[in-house]
Each structure stands twice: as C-alpha cells, then as structure tokens.
C-alpha cells in the first residue's frame, strides 16, 4: 500500500494511528506560545497526529491550538490523533487517573487518543517532576509496572483514553505487561528514540511479533548543547551517505531520514516550530527510497543514543542495560 499523508496504521485494539505526527517538546527558553502556533500550522497543512506530554509543560497551549482548528472547521475532533504521556512521578496506581484528568483539563479535551507511560523509570510520587535529595540526586521509586498498567487499563475502560501504550521500554519490560495475569489490554505501541544511527532493528522485530507499533522520536538526531543530549554523538543530518541520497532525490536529509523509518513500518514524530520545516516534513510522501537505498541507510546504524539517560543507570528499571 502506497504511503500518503492520510496513511494510518491499525493498532491492536482497532484504533488507527497516523504514520506521521508533530512532536511538540521545546526547551524551556522557547516561548510556550510557539507550541500553539506550530499545532495550528501543522493541522492546516495536513498533520492529524499531535504528540505531547505533561512534562513538556505546554499542554494548555497545544490544546488551544487543536481547539482553535476544530472551532474554525479545519478539522473535526475525531480526525485528530492526540498522544499524551504519564510522567514518572505518577506511576503509583492511585495517581494515574488524576494525572490523566489533569492533562485533559489543561488541554480542554474530553479524551486522549493515546496515553502512554512516559518511561519505565519512576521517581518519588508527587507534584515535583524531578524530585532530588540534598545531594541533587534523583529520588527513585519502584512501583510494580503491572500495577501502573492496570490503572492505565481502567482509564481506557472509563473512556478517558482510546488506546494505551508505553515509551522507552525494553522488550523484557513489555513482556512483563504482556505476561501479567488478568491482562485486559495490550500496549498498542512503544515510543522510543529511533533514527539512522539507532535503528532499533531487534526491538522493532519484537514489537511487530506482538502486534505492537513502534513510534519513533528523535528521528532527525538532536540539537547538541542540552544537558540530556549525548555531547559526543555525531550530527545525523550531516552524514555524507544520507546527504548523497537526499541530493539524488532532490530532497532534504531530514525528509530522507523520515522516509527511511516510514518504509520500515515505523510511525514517525517530527519536531519543528518553523512553519516551512513543518510543511517540508509532510512532503515525505512525495518520493520513495529504493530497496538498495534502504539497505545502504540501514548500514548507518551505530547504536548511538542522543538522549543520554546515563545519570539513571543505577535505577532498578533502567531500560538500556538490555540490548533491546
């Protein structure tokens, strides 16, 4: 089936996720209003998938962007696929539904299309998103993720969210949920860092074998300089092989990097607040990579992570001790 901007993948619960989404995270120095404007532009040019999170701190602005485009007739609510995330201080079962309801209130939405556990890493429960001790070290917590998942299932059955999934989980952490007694709803997706230098081949195969969709963030690499970004990672969009293929197609390196993931059956989140870039990123449906080009790009994998979570490697739920 040819990929178009209207393409959606059917999730294991029957709902459908658009194959390209707009990521809405911005560093703190960016005005929050930029999120609202980016969402409006994205919906106007044809995006139907908006990815956000409590931690990003701009749910109200993103919600305003969505609601403005519903109000002016650009989209209907049922056409927009909205993803939100359960932050790591709300994994205790009693906090899950209140966290979701608080986000919905900020967004001014009646339901989310997808609600995912932001990370298997859990921190001390409460309203401080980054609790630390007197030495500045993160305070960990260790709820059984299966108990968190039961509370997620309850939210789905209450109609507050249509689909539920996970993010940044390794295959063993997903298996823990899949094998739990009394499982009512499988995770529909695992949202992870995925790009040419971290192609997640084994994790993708595992997820496909369980009818779980892989959703990719960080698809264009990441801007160096932020505290949580690996300072030694190469700049993905400067890769000469990627640039040669982009030149051959008359496309940007970003478009080729996105197209590569789409042709592997991965849902792609592209983050930008620049109107021209937002439009450009949706032009990935106007060309196709050959089998040979796909193989060449697969060969760029170096298992490099841009999102450097090494500060938390002593956490009992640190996901990256596993190969995938």
PLY file of the C-alpha trace (Angstrom):
ply
format ascii 1.0
element vertex 324
property float x
property float y
property float z
element edge 323
property int vertex1
property int vertex2
end_header
0.00 0.00 0.00
1.39 3.40 -1.01
2.16 5.78 1.84
0.22 9.06 1.81
-0.30 11.82 4.35
-3.63 10.14 5.14
-1.97 6.76 5.90
-2.77 5.25 9.28
-1.65 2.03 10.95
-4.30 -0.06 12.69
-3.38 -0.63 16.35
-4.01 -3.93 18.14
-7.19 -2.51 19.73
-8.66 -1.48 16.35
-7.95 2.25 16.55
-5.78 3.84 13.85
-2.67 6.00 14.28
-1.49 8.44 11.57
2.01 7.48 10.37
3.47 10.98 10.82
2.97 13.15 13.89
4.09 16.56 15.10
6.32 16.47 18.18
5.71 19.43 20.50
8.58 19.37 23.01
10.53 22.63 23.23
13.42 23.62 25.51
12.42 25.92 28.40
13.86 29.02 26.69
11.28 28.77 23.89
8.03 30.72 24.46
5.22 28.25 25.16
3.03 30.06 22.62
5.20 28.57 19.87
3.62 25.18 20.59
0.17 26.59 19.93
1.23 28.17 16.63
3.07 25.03 15.48
-0.01 22.89 16.12
-2.23 25.28 14.17
0.13 25.29 11.18
0.53 21.51 11.32
-3.23 20.89 11.29
-3.68 23.40 8.45
-1.10 21.66 6.21
-2.44 18.17 6.86
-0.98 16.66 10.04
-3.55 14.69 12.02
-1.31 13.38 14.80
-0.09 15.58 17.67
2.35 14.20 20.27
2.67 15.94 23.62
3.33 15.19 27.30
2.71 16.57 30.78
6.47 17.02 31.20
6.70 19.38 28.22
4.77 21.98 30.21
2.77 23.24 27.23
-0.41 21.14 27.30
-2.62 24.24 27.62
-1.02 25.86 24.56
-1.12 22.68 22.45
-4.75 22.17 23.46
-5.56 25.75 22.43
-4.00 25.09 19.02
-6.10 21.96 18.50
-9.31 23.56 19.70
-8.80 26.66 17.53
-8.58 24.46 14.41
-11.66 22.47 15.47
-13.55 25.72 16.08
-12.70 27.18 12.65
-13.67 23.98 10.83
-10.16 22.93 9.71
-10.57 19.56 11.49
-13.11 17.59 13.49
-12.04 16.28 16.89
-12.30 12.66 15.69
-9.82 13.41 12.88
-7.08 14.48 15.30
-5.00 11.77 16.98
-3.66 13.18 20.26
-0.96 11.42 22.31
-0.27 12.30 25.94
2.09 10.75 28.49
2.01 9.65 32.14
5.01 11.23 33.86
7.37 9.26 36.10
6.12 10.72 39.40
2.55 9.49 38.74
3.14 5.75 38.29
1.60 4.76 41.63
-1.84 3.40 40.61
-3.78 5.98 42.63
-2.08 8.84 40.71
-2.66 7.56 37.16
-6.25 8.66 36.57
-5.87 12.04 38.35
-2.77 12.75 36.20
-4.72 11.94 33.03
-7.70 14.04 34.13
-5.43 16.98 34.97
-3.89 16.82 31.49
-7.32 16.63 29.83
-8.39 19.71 31.79
-5.27 21.60 30.64
-5.89 20.51 27.06
-9.63 21.25 27.19
-10.24 17.84 25.59
-12.75 15.17 26.63
-10.43 12.26 25.84
-6.97 11.37 24.53
-6.50 9.06 21.59
-3.36 7.56 23.13
-1.96 7.73 26.65
1.45 6.17 27.24
3.73 5.58 30.22
6.48 8.13 29.50
9.32 5.99 30.81
9.84 2.82 32.88
12.00 4.96 35.19
9.93 6.03 38.19
10.64 8.86 40.60
9.27 9.69 44.05
5.49 10.22 43.72
4.22 13.79 43.96
3.91 17.05 42.09
7.64 17.78 41.79
8.50 16.28 38.37
12.22 15.99 39.26
12.47 15.12 42.97
16.04 15.16 44.28
17.78 14.58 47.61
20.10 17.03 49.39
22.95 15.98 47.05
20.91 16.73 43.94
20.44 13.04 43.10
17.09 11.90 41.71
14.88 10.12 44.26
13.74 6.82 42.76
10.58 4.83 43.33
9.74 1.30 42.25
6.03 0.58 41.75
5.36 -2.73 40.01
4.77 -1.57 36.42
1.93 -4.12 36.15
0.02 -2.20 38.84
0.54 1.02 36.86
-0.70 -0.78 33.77
-3.91 -1.94 35.49
-4.66 1.72 36.30
-3.99 2.60 32.63
-6.48 -0.12 31.60
-9.04 1.40 33.97
-8.62 4.79 32.25
-9.25 3.19 28.87
-12.37 1.43 30.12
-13.61 4.70 31.66
-13.49 6.28 28.17
-10.86 8.86 29.11
-8.48 7.45 26.51
-9.00 5.28 23.44
-5.64 3.46 23.40
-2.83 2.88 25.91
0.84 2.17 25.38
4.38 2.59 26.68
7.51 4.59 25.88
11.23 3.88 26.33
10.55 0.29 27.44
12.88 -2.60 26.60
11.46 -5.94 25.43
11.61 -7.53 28.90
9.61 -4.66 30.42
6.98 -5.05 27.69
6.91 -8.83 28.26
6.22 -8.20 31.96
2.96 -6.49 30.92
2.10 -8.98 28.16
2.51 -11.92 30.54
0.70 -10.44 33.55
-2.32 -12.31 34.86
-5.65 -10.72 34.07
-4.28 -8.57 31.22
-7.22 -6.74 29.63
-5.49 -4.55 27.04
-2.08 -4.99 25.39
0.11 -1.93 24.89
-0.63 -0.66 21.38
2.79 0.98 20.94
6.27 1.55 22.29
7.54 5.09 21.62
11.34 5.12 21.55
14.33 7.02 20.22
14.87 5.71 16.70
16.86 7.08 13.77
19.56 6.14 11.25
22.22 5.84 13.97
19.91 3.84 16.31
17.70 1.80 14.03
16.13 -0.38 16.80
16.11 -3.41 14.49
15.68 -6.04 17.23
13.14 -4.04 19.23
11.12 -3.42 16.05
11.05 -7.15 15.27
9.98 -7.93 18.84
7.20 -5.34 18.75
5.96 -6.50 15.34
5.78 -10.09 16.62
3.33 -8.89 19.32
1.39 -6.51 17.04
2.80 -3.50 18.89
3.60 -0.42 16.79
7.00 1.23 17.15
6.72 5.04 17.31
9.98 6.94 16.72
11.13 10.18 18.34
14.47 11.90 17.77
14.25 10.82 14.13
16.48 13.68 12.94
19.03 13.32 15.71
19.08 16.07 18.30
20.40 19.54 18.89
23.65 19.39 20.85
24.01 21.55 23.95
21.05 20.41 26.04
22.02 18.77 29.34
20.34 15.45 28.49
21.83 15.13 24.99
24.92 12.99 24.41
27.60 15.64 23.60
29.76 13.14 21.70
27.09 11.99 19.25
27.65 12.86 15.57
25.23 15.25 13.82
22.88 12.93 11.96
21.75 15.36 9.27
25.36 15.97 8.24
26.00 12.31 7.41
27.53 12.16 3.88
25.69 8.96 2.84
22.34 10.44 3.88
23.14 13.69 2.08
24.13 11.89 -1.14
20.81 10.02 -1.24
18.90 13.22 -0.42
20.67 15.07 -3.26
19.83 12.27 -5.71
16.11 12.62 -4.88
16.16 16.42 -4.70
15.06 16.16 -1.06
16.33 17.36 2.32
18.35 14.96 4.52
15.52 15.24 7.08
12.94 14.03 4.57
15.07 11.02 3.63
15.73 10.16 7.30
11.97 10.22 7.96
11.07 8.30 4.79
13.51 5.53 5.73
11.67 4.90 9.00
8.23 5.10 7.38
9.17 2.43 4.85
10.21 0.18 7.76
6.67 0.41 9.16
7.56 2.83 11.96
5.38 5.79 12.99
7.47 8.97 12.81
7.30 12.03 15.08
8.88 15.12 13.53
9.50 18.06 15.82
9.69 21.60 14.49
8.29 25.03 15.31
9.34 26.52 11.96
6.39 26.78 9.54
8.48 25.94 6.47
10.06 22.91 8.17
6.66 21.68 9.38
5.41 21.73 5.77
8.62 20.16 4.44
8.41 17.26 6.87
5.00 16.31 5.46
6.42 16.07 1.95
7.93 12.66 2.76
5.05 11.04 0.87
6.13 12.52 -2.47
9.06 10.15 -3.11
10.17 6.60 -2.36
13.51 5.03 -1.45
14.69 2.00 -3.41
15.49 -1.32 -1.74
19.18 -0.63 -2.30
18.92 2.82 -0.69
17.04 1.31 2.27
19.83 -1.27 2.74
22.50 1.45 2.49
20.73 3.57 5.11
20.23 0.53 7.37
24.02 0.20 7.30
24.47 3.57 9.03
23.32 2.11 12.36
25.82 2.64 15.21
23.52 2.07 18.21
24.13 5.69 19.27
21.63 7.31 21.62
21.20 11.08 21.61
19.04 11.05 24.74
21.61 10.39 27.43
19.92 8.84 30.46
23.17 7.50 31.93
22.57 9.53 35.13
19.84 7.00 35.95
21.70 3.78 35.13
21.53 2.69 38.78
17.70 2.86 38.68
16.17 -0.62 39.16
14.09 -0.09 36.00
16.82 1.41 33.79
15.85 0.07 30.35
19.11 0.24 28.42
21.07 -2.47 30.23
19.26 -4.76 27.78
20.35 -4.85 24.13
16.78 -4.02 23.05
0 1
1 2
2 3
3 4
4 5
5 6
6 7
7 8
8 9
9 10
10 11
11 12
12 13
13 14
14 15
15 16
16 17
17 18
18 19
19 20
20 21
21 22
22 23
23 24
24 25
25 26
26 27
27 28
28 29
29 30
30 31
31 32
32 33
33 34
34 35
35 36
36 37
37 38
38 39
39 40
40 41
41 42
42 43
43 44
44 45
45 46
46 47
47 48
48 49
49 50
50 51
51 52
52 53
53 54
54 55
55 56
56 57
57 58
58 59
59 60
60 61
61 62
62 63
63 64
64 65
65 66
66 67
67 68
68 69
69 70
70 71
71 72
72 73
73 74
74 75
75 76
76 77
77 78
78 79
79 80
80 81
81 82
82 83
83 84
84 85
85 86
86 87
87 88
88 89
89 90
90 91
91 92
92 93
93 94
94 95
95 96
96 97
97 98
98 99
99 100
100 101
101 102
102 103
103 104
104 105
105 106
106 107
107 108
108 109
109 110
110 111
111 112
112 113
113 114
114 115
115 116
116 117
117 118
118 119
119 120
120 121
121 122
122 123
123 124
124 125
125 126
126 127
127 128
128 129
129 130
130 131
131 132
132 133
133 134
134 135
135 136
136 137
137 138
138 139
139 140
140 141
141 142
142 143
143 144
144 145
145 146
146 147
147 148
148 149
149 150
150 151
151 152
152 153
153 154
154 155
155 156
156 157
157 158
158 159
159 160
160 161
161 162
162 163
163 164
164 165
165 166
166 167
167 168
168 169
169 170
170 171
171 172
172 173
173 174
174 175
175 176
176 177
177 178
178 179
179 180
180 181
181 182
182 183
183 184
184 185
185 186
186 187
187 188
188 189
189 190
190 191
191 192
192 193
193 194
194 195
195 196
196 197
197 198
198 199
199 200
200 201
201 202
202 203
203 204
204 205
205 206
206 207
207 208
208 209
209 210
210 211
211 212
212 213
213 214
214 215
215 216
216 217
217 218
218 219
219 220
220 221
221 222
222 223
223 224
224 225
225 226
226 227
227 228
228 229
229 230
230 231
231 232
232 233
233 234
234 235
235 236
236 237
237 238
238 239
239 240
240 241
241 242
242 243
243 244
244 245
245 246
246 247
247 248
248 249
249 250
250 251
251 252
252 253
253 254
254 255
255 256
256 257
257 258
258 259
259 260
260 261
261 262
262 263
263 264
264 265
265 266
266 267
267 268
268 269
269 270
270 271
271 272
272 273
273 274
274 275
275 276
276 277
277 278
278 279
279 280
280 281
281 282
282 283
283 284
284 285
285 286
286 287
287 288
288 289
289 290
290 291
291 292
292 293
293 294
294 295
295 296
296 297
297 298
298 299
299 300
300 301
301 302
302 303
303 304
304 305
305 306
306 307
307 308
308 309
309 310
310 311
311 312
312 313
313 314
314 315
315 316
316 317
317 318
318 319
319 320
320 321
321 322
322 323
